[in-house]
Amino acid sequence: MEYHEAVDFLFGLRRFRPKPGTESTARLLSHLGDPHESIEFVQIAGSNGKGSTARMVERTLREAGLSVGLYTSPHLTDVRERVRVDGRKIPRSAVTEYVEAVRDYVRERASDGESPTFFETMTGLALWRFGRQEVDVAVLEVGIGGKYDATSVVDPIASAVTSVTLEHTGIIGDTEEAIARDKAHVAPTDAPLVTGVTGSALEAVREVAGDVITVGTTDDGGVGDDGEAADVRVTYEGRTNHTEAAVSVEGDGWGLETNVPLPGKHQAENAGIAAVLARQVADVSVGDLERGLRNAHWPGRFEVMGTDPLVVLDGAHNPGACEQLAETLATYEYDDLVVVFGAMHDKDHREMAAALPTPDTVIATEPELERAEESGVLAEVFADAATPDVRTNPSVPDALTAALDESDPDDCVLVTGSLFAVAEARSRWSAVSVPKRIRNREDARDALERANVDAFDVDRAERSALHRVVETNLQAGQANRLREELLRLGGECVLTGGDRNDERVDAVLMGTLAQFTGLVETLESRPAGRGDGVRPIARDLRETLDIGSAGVETDPRYPWHDRTAVMGIVNVTPDSFHDGGEYDSIDDAVSRAEAMIDAGVDVIDVGGESTRPGAKPVASDEEIDRVVPVVERLSDLDVAISIDTRKAAVADAALEAGGDVVNDVSGLEDPEMRFVVADHDAGLVVMHSIDAPVVPDREVVYDDVVEDVIDQLSERILLAEKAGIDRDRIVVDPGIGFGKSARESFEMLGRLEEFRALGCPILVGHSHKSMFAHVGCDAGERLEATVAASALATDRGADIVRVHDGPENVAAVRTALATRNPDRFEWES
């Protein structure tokens, strides 16, 4: 079974209407051998805020060193987002294996009129995956209600009800009190239920749950009808920057102060609930709580994508969420408000419109799924609400483009109404088109098969793939319209899962450069108001294939803007894997750097902490004492200085001492790092890593190591950009050897050009690594292999190679550059 067939099977179950009760899910899990029985669970219900709270709990428990599963819904762009282990989406191979295990069972139940629904089957997938991965704890976001939700098949050790508003009244109750009673059935047996509910709804929760811990903000004046104080008090201190807000949480004998990446008083309350839940589950420190809450990024929930103009994506999908959105947006300053609004047909559109801040312009739109309300209906709602300028555009991407084009730098563009609208809008920043290196028909077949293309289409299309090949992911409607245009121009396009009209599909585009140029020009010439959603794709194709564009722009302060640069490693450490202890005095380190500069090295990378397998962490103060004196001594030399650190405090000190770039091997795990780099207007290297330092023998499963790493790096880049770091100052490092096998590391090196899809310069750090044992080079005997890899990386388009040995690798890089263009690259002897 191919992955797209497995996903088609799962989405096909949407035809079965939701039904109350856990029996169907329990039978499905029994068929699988009850894989979840050894797992401890946290269950989170609520009308609003349950997804954000689940993410906060999961991230905090991971910060405490636990292996954590996370199950949420809905997904933004990929159904695999719903099931994560330690932050990573479930692999495609695991989804396929699961469907193969349950398909016959589901069909048998369907023949009896008792098929599991889509949500029940996805819940089974999550619990099966968590059991297979032997996570320490799994956090489950409840779907609807609590008592009869599929996730209630588990017996949780901790649970919460975040909030209660009128929702799903035909299923779980027509009053807030009735809804609260239903949700309160998630209460654990041996621990109090945690809740942010107040008033009469709180009393209803107590009727069911009994023992309750209440969480409330300090300005609410009480949580019960009698004005009683909350057990845990949360203070919302307001925004600290455009993406974060300060919160403090005070419990009985404990407390914390931190920033959260989700502005809004309601998110502060969610943070308080998450902190209480995490403390119930594990022995978490205050530091774990503070860092975990600050790292709990949750796309599409008051996500600030830019400030010029202010661009906010928020999946508010009911009147209560729209009220919270309006309250948070009121803390920002802007001139005109342009709202791109797309909602589902079963929502209270008039109440949502009334709850939102009064817009100057509304562009009503339609996400590409059957449940979306017609844009004309939504336009009428806002016209009746006296919005001065109301128009329609049935394509979310086109509506967003129009909103941005018409807005001034001091305006605000808000996309809201549903997570589905937000997901389609967010693809403007998150989608990547991956160029494929095709040298022969074997490469072409391999590229098609990796994209899960049907065997028939592989045979048909491989000859066309001998030209240019780009793999991308689009909404099904966009993909089909793009396919029509490329076929008309004589190119080829193969789609996977093309029958899923309301989901994203993989598209493999093939053609000559002339055909792609024609496609781009055709897409760009389509009228802006046509609303077919394909015009924004032209920009990505231009950049990916370098069609009539200047290519990737980089900051001219850095030496990799016009050729491959060599970064020389100077480790001021006693225990680094190759040169530990050789340069751990200031004089030795400076002498080493000067020798590298004399050899032609362009960047010196100073490191004060080893990330070799099993290395012990170094305190920030000690790391600063190691590296800052070296940076100060080197700052007057004619060379760029990089600081190799994963700690924001060390980066801040080193940049203040004269550093130019931060090389973060953790990929921004320190939540302060991106703001430090932005404040110093410095460069940033973002590396993909599973663990830093490397955890020996940790098994990581990739469906396709290159595409999976690209996917994960794209979110890290976006995180940096949202903090104010321009993309032309960001470098990506695929992280050879960090959570990858030797075979996977060589594959990344061979397919290096595909990382060009990220729109950033590429760094390759391969020097003397264990991957070379794969080709017979033992430790201490890897200089020749390193030099060869430097030449190959240069030929594959690396912008920086990071190495220990200066003269040998400088010569390799210069030789590789000269073979590509003998006239352009010439150095004086």
Backbone hydrogen bonds, N-H to C=O, Kabsch-Sander energy under -0.5 kcal/mol:
donor,donor_aa,acceptor,acceptor_aa,energy
6,A,2,E,-1.8
7,V,3,Y,-2.5
8,D,4,H,-2.2
9,F,5,E,-1.9
10,L,6,A,-2.0
11,F,7,V,-2.9
12,G,8,D,-1.8
13,L,9,F,-0.6
13,L,10,L,-1.4
14,R,11,F,-1.8
15,R,12,G,-1.3
16,F,13,L,-1.7
17,R,15,R,-0.6
21,G,148,Y,-1.1
26,A,22,T,-2.6
27,R,23,E,-2.4
28,L,24,S,-2.0
29,L,25,T,-2.4
30,S,26,A,-2.1
31,H,27,R,-2.1
32,L,28,L,-1.2
33,G,30,S,-1.3
34,D,29,L,-3.4
37,E,34,D,-1.4
39,I,36,H,-2.0
40,E,136,D,-0.7
42,V,138,A,-2.6
43,Q,158,A,-2.0
44,I,140,L,-2.7
45,A,43,Q,-0.5
45,A,160,A,-3.1
47,S,163,S,-2.1
53,T,49,G,-2.3
54,A,50,K,-2.4
55,R,51,G,-2.2
56,M,52,S,-2.1
57,V,53,T,-2.5
58,E,54,A,-2.6
59,R,55,R,-2.6
60,T,56,M,-2.0
61,L,57,V,-2.5
62,R,58,E,-2.0
63,E,59,R,-1.8
64,A,60,T,-1.3
65,G,62,R,-1.9
66,L,61,L,-2.0
68,V,66,L,-0.6
69,G,137,V,-2.2
70,L,84,R,-2.6
71,Y,139,V,-2.6
72,T,82,R,-1.7
81,E,78,D,-2.5
82,R,79,V,-1.4
83,V,80,R,-1.2
84,R,70,L,-2.4
84,R,82,R,-0.5
85,V,88,R,-2.2
86,D,68,V,-3.2
88,R,85,V,-1.9
90,I,80,R,-1.1
90,I,83,V,-2.0
95,V,91,P,-1.7
96,T,92,R,-2.4
97,E,93,S,-2.2
98,Y,94,A,-2.4
99,V,95,V,-2.4
100,E,96,T,-2.3
101,A,97,E,-1.4
102,V,98,Y,-1.5
103,R,99,V,-2.4
106,V,102,V,-3.0
107,R,103,R,-2.5
108,E,104,D,-2.2
109,R,105,Y,-2.4
110,A,106,V,-2.4
111,S,107,R,-2.0
112,D,108,E,-0.7
112,D,109,R,-0.8
113,G,110,A,-1.9
114,E,109,R,-3.0
118,F,13,L,-0.8
121,T,117,T,-2.4
122,M,118,F,-2.5
123,T,119,F,-2.4
124,G,120,E,-2.1
125,L,121,T,-2.0
126,A,122,M,-2.4
127,L,123,T,-2.4
128,W,124,G,-2.5
129,R,125,L,-2.6
130,F,126,A,-2.7
131,G,127,L,-2.1
132,R,128,W,-2.3
133,Q,129,R,-2.4
134,E,130,F,-0.6
134,E,131,G,-0.7
135,V,130,F,-1.7
136,D,67,S,-2.0
137,V,67,S,-1.5
138,A,40,E,-2.4
139,V,69,G,-2.9
140,L,42,V,-3.5
140,L,138,A,-0.5
141,E,71,Y,-2.7
142,V,44,I,-2.9
142,V,140,L,-0.6
147,K,182,D,-0.9
149,D,146,G,-0.6
152,S,149,D,-1.6
153,V,150,A,-1.4
154,V,151,T,-1.5
157,I,41,F,-2.7
158,A,41,F,-1.0
160,A,43,Q,-1.8
161,V,194,V,-2.1
162,T,45,A,-2.6
167,E,165,T,-0.5
171,I,168,H,-2.2
172,I,168,H,-2.4
173,G,169,T,-0.7
179,I,175,T,-2.3
180,A,176,E,-2.5
181,R,177,E,-2.1
182,D,178,A,-2.0
183,K,179,I,-2.5
184,A,180,A,-2.2
185,H,182,D,-1.2
186,V,183,K,-1.6
187,A,184,A,-1.8
189,T,156,P,-0.7
193,L,211,D,-2.3
194,V,159,S,-2.2
195,T,213,I,-2.3
196,G,161,V,-1.5
197,V,161,V,-0.6
199,G,223,V,-3.1
201,A,198,T,-0.8
202,L,198,T,-0.8
202,L,199,G,-0.6
203,E,199,G,-1.4
204,A,200,S,-1.8
205,V,201,A,-2.0
206,R,202,L,-2.4
207,E,203,E,-1.7
208,V,204,A,-1.1
208,V,205,V,-0.6
209,A,205,V,-3.2
210,G,206,R,-1.8
211,D,209,A,-1.3
213,I,193,L,-3.2
214,T,212,V,-0.5
215,V,195,T,-2.5
216,G,232,V,-2.2
218,T,234,V,-2.3
220,D,217,T,-1.7
223,V,228,E,-2.5
224,G,228,E,-0.7
227,G,224,G,-1.8
232,V,214,T,-2.3
233,R,250,E,-2.5
234,V,216,G,-2.7
235,T,248,S,-2.7
236,Y,234,V,-0.5
237,E,235,T,-0.7
237,E,246,A,-2.6
238,G,246,A,-0.6
240,T,244,E,-1.8
241,N,244,E,-1.4
245,A,260,V,-2.0
246,A,238,G,-2.7
247,V,258,T,-3.0
248,S,235,T,-1.9
249,V,256,L,-2.4
250,E,233,R,-2.6
251,G,254,W,-2.9
253,G,251,G,-1.2
254,W,251,G,-0.5
256,L,249,V,-2.2
258,T,247,V,-2.4
260,V,245,A,-2.6
267,Q,264,G,-0.6
268,A,264,G,-1.4
269,E,265,K,-1.8
270,N,266,H,-2.0
271,A,267,Q,-2.2
272,G,268,A,-1.9
273,I,269,E,-2.3
274,A,270,N,-2.7
275,A,271,A,-2.4
276,V,272,G,-2.0
277,L,273,I,-2.4
278,A,274,A,-2.7
279,R,275,A,-2.0
280,Q,276,V,-1.6
281,V,277,L,-1.5
282,A,278,A,-2.4
284,V,282,A,-1.8
289,L,285,S,-2.2
290,E,286,V,-2.8
291,R,287,G,-2.6
292,G,288,D,-2.7
293,L,289,L,-2.5
294,R,290,E,-1.5
295,N,291,R,-1.5
296,A,293,L,-1.0
297,H,295,N,-2.1
301,R,298,W,-1.4
302,F,300,G,-0.7
303,E,313,L,-3.0
304,V,302,F,-0.6
305,M,303,E,-0.8
305,M,311,V,-2.4
306,G,311,V,-0.9
308,D,309,P,-1.3
310,L,307,T,-0.6
310,L,411,D,-2.0
311,V,306,G,-2.5
312,V,413,V,-2.6
313,L,303,E,-2.4
314,D,312,V,-0.5
314,D,415,V,-2.5
315,G,300,G,-2.2
322,C,318,N,-2.2
323,E,319,P,-2.2
324,Q,320,G,-1.9
325,L,321,A,-2.3
326,A,322,C,-2.5
327,E,323,E,-2.2
328,T,324,Q,-2.1
329,L,325,L,-2.8
330,A,326,A,-1.6
331,T,328,T,-1.7
332,Y,329,L,-1.9
335,D,410,D,-2.8
338,V,336,D,-0.5
338,V,412,C,-3.1
339,V,337,L,-0.5
339,V,361,T,-2.9
340,V,338,V,-0.5
340,V,414,L,-3.3
341,F,339,V,-0.7
341,F,363,I,-1.7
342,G,416,T,-1.9
345,H,371,R,-2.9
347,K,344,M,-1.3
349,H,347,K,-1.5
352,M,348,D,-2.2
353,A,349,H,-2.7
354,A,350,R,-2.1
355,A,351,E,-1.7
356,L,352,M,-1.5
360,D,337,L,-2.3
361,T,337,L,-1.9
362,V,389,D,-2.6
363,I,339,V,-3.0
364,A,362,V,-0.6
364,A,391,R,-2.6
365,T,341,F,-2.6
369,L,367,P,-2.1
372,A,369,L,-1.7
373,E,343,A,-2.9
378,L,374,E,-1.8
379,A,375,S,-2.4
380,E,376,G,-1.8
381,V,377,V,-1.6
382,F,378,L,-1.9
383,A,379,A,-2.3
384,D,380,E,-2.4
385,A,381,V,-1.0
386,A,383,A,-1.6
387,T,382,F,-2.1
389,D,360,D,-1.0
391,R,362,V,-2.3
393,N,364,A,-2.5
396,V,394,P,-0.5
399,A,395,S,-2.6
400,L,396,V,-2.6
401,T,397,P,-2.3
402,A,398,D,-2.4
403,A,399,A,-2.2
404,L,400,L,-2.6
405,D,401,T,-2.6
406,E,402,A,-1.7
407,S,403,A,-0.7
407,S,404,L,-0.7
411,D,408,D,-2.2
412,C,336,D,-2.6
413,V,310,L,-3.1
414,L,338,V,-2.9
414,L,412,C,-0.5
415,V,312,V,-2.6
416,T,340,V,-2.3
416,T,414,L,-0.5
417,G,316,A,-1.0
422,V,418,S,-1.8
423,A,419,L,-2.6
424,E,420,F,-1.8
425,A,421,A,-2.0
426,R,422,V,-3.0
427,S,423,A,-1.0
428,R,425,A,-1.8
429,W,426,R,-1.8
430,S,426,R,-2.1
431,A,427,S,-1.8
434,V,432,V,-0.5
434,V,471,E,-3.3
436,K,469,V,-2.5
438,I,436,K,-0.8
439,R,437,R,-0.6
444,A,440,N,-2.0
445,R,441,R,-2.8
446,D,442,E,-2.3
447,A,443,D,-2.5
448,L,444,A,-2.1
449,E,445,R,-2.6
450,R,446,D,-2.3
451,A,447,A,-1.0
452,N,449,E,-1.8
453,V,448,L,-1.8
458,V,454,D,-2.2
459,D,455,A,-2.2
460,R,456,F,-1.9
461,A,457,D,-2.5
462,E,458,V,-1.9
465,A,461,A,-1.6
466,L,463,R,-1.4
467,H,464,S,-1.3
468,R,511,G,-3.0
469,V,436,K,-0.5
470,V,509,L,-2.3
471,E,434,V,-2.6
472,T,507,A,-2.6
474,L,505,V,-2.5
476,A,503,E,-1.8
479,A,475,Q,-2.9
480,N,476,A,-2.3
481,R,477,G,-2.0
482,L,478,Q,-2.7
483,R,479,A,-2.5
484,E,480,N,-1.9
485,E,481,R,-1.6
486,L,482,L,-2.4
487,L,483,R,-2.6
488,R,484,E,-1.9
489,L,485,E,-1.3
490,G,487,L,-1.5
491,G,486,L,-2.6
492,E,510,M,-3.1
494,V,508,V,-2.1
496,T,506,D,-2.0
500,R,497,G,-1.8
501,N,499,D,-1.5
503,E,500,R,-1.6
505,V,474,L,-3.2
506,D,496,T,-0.5
507,A,472,T,-2.9
508,V,494,V,-2.6
509,L,470,V,-3.3
509,L,507,A,-0.6
510,M,492,E,-3.1
511,G,468,R,-1.9
516,F,512,T,-2.4
517,T,513,L,-2.6
518,G,514,A,-2.4
519,L,515,Q,-2.2
520,V,516,F,-2.7
521,E,517,T,-2.4
522,T,518,G,-2.2
523,L,519,L,-2.7
524,E,520,V,-2.4
525,S,521,E,-1.2
526,R,522,T,-0.6
526,R,523,L,-0.9
530,R,527,P,-1.6
531,G,528,A,-0.6
537,I,534,V,-0.9
538,A,534,V,-0.7
538,A,535,R,-1.2
539,R,535,R,-0.6
540,D,536,P,-1.0
541,L,537,I,-2.1
542,R,538,A,-2.4
543,E,539,R,-2.0
544,T,540,D,-2.7
545,L,541,L,-2.5
546,D,542,R,-0.7
547,I,542,R,-1.8
548,G,546,D,-0.9
555,D,728,D,-2.2
558,Y,555,D,-2.0
561,H,558,Y,-1.1
562,D,559,P,-0.5
565,A,799,D,-3.1
567,M,565,A,-0.5
567,M,801,V,-3.1
568,G,566,V,-0.6
568,G,603,V,-3.4
569,I,803,V,-2.6
570,V,605,D,-2.8
572,V,570,V,-0.7
572,V,607,G,-3.1
573,T,571,N,-1.2
580,G,576,S,-1.3
581,G,573,T,-3.7
582,E,579,D,-2.0
583,Y,571,N,-0.5
583,Y,579,D,-0.6
589,A,585,S,-2.4
590,V,586,I,-2.6
591,S,587,D,-2.6
592,R,588,D,-2.3
593,A,589,A,-2.3
594,E,590,V,-2.6
595,A,591,S,-2.2
596,M,592,R,-1.9
597,I,593,A,-2.5
598,D,594,E,-2.3
599,A,595,A,-1.3
600,G,596,M,-0.5
600,G,597,I,-1.4
601,V,596,M,-2.3
602,D,566,V,-2.0
603,V,566,V,-1.9
604,I,640,A,-2.5
605,D,568,G,-3.2
605,D,603,V,-0.5
606,V,604,I,-0.7
606,V,642,S,-3.1
607,G,570,V,-2.1
607,G,605,D,-0.5
608,G,644,D,-0.8
614,G,694,V,-1.6
615,A,612,R,-2.2
623,E,619,A,-2.4
624,I,620,S,-2.7
625,D,621,D,-2.3
626,R,622,E,-1.5
627,V,623,E,-2.1
628,V,624,I,-2.3
631,V,627,V,-2.5
632,E,628,V,-2.7
633,R,629,P,-1.8
634,L,630,V,-1.9
635,S,631,V,-1.4
637,L,634,L,-2.0
639,V,637,L,-2.0
640,A,602,D,-1.6
642,S,604,I,-3.4
642,S,640,A,-0.5
643,I,661,V,-2.6
644,D,606,V,-2.9
644,D,642,S,-0.6
645,T,643,I,-1.1
645,T,663,N,-1.1
651,A,647,K,-2.3
652,D,648,A,-2.7
653,A,649,A,-2.0
654,A,650,V,-2.6
655,L,651,A,-2.7
656,E,652,D,-2.1
657,A,653,A,-1.4
658,G,655,L,-1.2
659,G,654,A,-2.2
660,D,641,I,-3.0
661,V,641,I,-1.9
662,V,683,G,-2.1
663,N,643,I,-2.9
663,N,661,V,-0.5
664,D,662,V,-0.8
664,D,685,V,-2.3
665,V,663,N,-0.9
667,G,664,D,-1.2
673,M,670,D,-1.6
675,F,672,E,-0.5
676,V,672,E,-2.0
677,V,673,M,-2.4
678,A,674,R,-2.0
679,D,675,F,-2.6
680,H,676,V,-1.7
681,D,678,A,-1.0
682,A,677,V,-2.2
683,G,660,D,-2.5
684,L,729,R,-2.7
685,V,662,V,-3.2
686,V,684,L,-0.6
686,V,731,V,-3.1
687,M,664,D,-1.8
687,M,685,V,-0.6
688,H,733,D,-2.4
689,S,687,M,-0.6
694,V,611,T,-1.7
698,R,695,V,-1.5
700,V,698,R,-0.5
702,Y,700,V,-0.6
708,D,704,D,-3.1
709,V,705,V,-1.9
710,I,706,V,-2.5
711,D,707,E,-2.2
712,Q,708,D,-2.1
713,L,709,V,-2.9
714,S,710,I,-2.2
715,E,711,D,-0.9
716,R,712,Q,-1.2
717,I,713,L,-2.7
718,L,714,S,-2.0
719,L,715,E,-2.0
720,A,716,R,-2.0
721,E,717,I,-2.6
722,K,718,L,-2.4
723,A,719,L,-0.8
723,A,720,A,-0.7
724,G,721,E,-1.6
725,I,720,A,-1.8
726,D,724,G,-0.7
729,R,726,D,-2.2
730,I,727,R,-1.7
731,V,684,L,-3.2
732,V,761,P,-2.8
733,D,686,V,-2.4
738,F,735,G,-2.1
739,G,737,G,-1.0
745,S,741,S,-2.5
746,F,742,A,-2.5
747,E,743,R,-2.0
748,M,744,E,-2.2
749,L,745,S,-2.0
750,G,746,F,-2.4
751,R,747,E,-1.7
752,L,749,L,-1.0
754,E,751,R,-1.8
755,F,752,L,-1.7
756,R,753,E,-1.7
757,A,754,E,-1.8
758,L,755,F,-1.8
759,G,756,R,-1.8
763,L,732,V,-3.1
764,V,800,I,-2.3
765,G,763,L,-0.5
766,H,764,V,-0.7
766,H,802,R,-0.6
767,S,802,R,-0.9
769,K,766,H,-1.9
772,F,769,K,-1.8
773,A,770,S,-2.0
774,H,771,M,-1.6
775,V,772,F,-1.2
776,G,773,A,-1.8
777,C,772,F,-2.3
778,D,776,G,-0.7
781,E,778,D,-2.3
786,T,782,R,-2.2
787,V,783,L,-2.5
788,A,784,E,-2.4
789,A,785,A,-2.4
790,S,786,T,-2.1
791,A,787,V,-2.0
792,L,788,A,-2.3
793,A,789,A,-3.0
794,T,790,S,-2.2
795,D,791,A,-2.2
796,R,792,L,-2.1
797,G,794,T,-1.2
798,A,793,A,-2.9
799,D,762,I,-2.1
800,I,762,I,-1.8
801,V,565,A,-2.1
802,R,764,V,-2.7
803,V,567,M,-2.8
803,V,801,V,-0.6
806,G,804,H,-0.7
809,N,805,D,-1.2
810,V,806,G,-2.6
811,A,807,P,-2.1
812,A,808,E,-1.7
813,V,809,N,-2.5
814,R,810,V,-2.5
815,T,811,A,-2.2
816,A,812,A,-2.3
817,L,813,V,-2.5
818,A,814,R,-2.3
819,T,815,T,-1.8
820,R,816,A,-1.0
821,N,817,L,-1.9
825,F,821,N,-1.8
826,E,824,R,-0.9
